[in-house]
């Protein structure tokens, strides 16, 4: 399904270039951007498969694998883009990629899923994980109020991530059932190694392609790095969450959709911004603080809807999608004013 999606996007880019002629360099940048997204997503998939298979060979419990390898693997596209941006000095792109991805996850992924089928409230998510996701973003906003997040403050985010993983493993371990036997296929050591190495290579190369070509497209279109991160990069790196969550919603597995969104948002802030900030202190523009506050406000609105009535209704899901459209309109107008 992901491959079909990228083929459709590539075809749309080529067809659009014939209807509305684009400079060859811009068309090439669009194609390379899509190639970068494909490498990112495919690389993350291979990395997760190889790592999980190796973990099963080493008899590591699937619970720990799910809470660490898989969780971080699904955030690998955002991590690669943000680290590449941080290394190249494009801090605004690193921040906006995370904030934009979290807003996309919250409004589009959660909104579309609940519009397909109302999402019942999960007590553990409502009482623990969702508040942690809001608290993580609030902590980051506090750190950048002075215009920069230092390496020490970034390290605090990483420590918070480690504490969250440890807490999740301990709490989940208490509820661990006896049916933890894993029947999935275990790859050979060579295939595990190829999956891990190839996956990392795809993630790194894809991240560089996305950052370089997103910047080229942004400059040609008169977009700021912040707008490029909030739109092009955020949507592209969040496609896996959207596809996975919609598939889960159609099957009636909305708990998976909610967990995917909340877990991804926590890792995006604590892991990605933490690692990026340790590599190089992150300078934040005033717009980043505003977008961070908007994300917190939207998270609170969605949280209230998630709690009330013990479910998120179709109407509330549609409203989240409308809010995303309104936010897109706001940041585009803000960029060109």
Secondary structure as UniProt FT lines:
FT   HELIX           2..19
FT   HELIX           24..57
FT   TURN            58..59
FT   HELIX           62..65
FT   HELIX           66..70
FT   HELIX           71..74
FT   HELIX           76..87
FT   TURN            88..89
FT   HELIX           91..103
FT   HELIX           104..109
FT   HELIX           110..116
FT   STRAND          119..120
FT   HELIX           123..124
FT   HELIX           125..129
FT   HELIX           130..143
FT   TURN            144..146
FT   STRAND          148..149
FT   HELIX           151..174
FT   HELIX           189..220
FT   TURN            221..222
FT   HELIX           225..228
FT   HELIX           229..233
FT   HELIX           234..250
FT   TURN            251..252
FT   HELIX           254..267
FT   HELIX           268..273
FT   HELIX           274..279
FT   STRAND          282..283
FT   HELIX           286..307
FT   HELIX           308..310
FT   STRAND          311..312
FT   HELIX           314..336
//
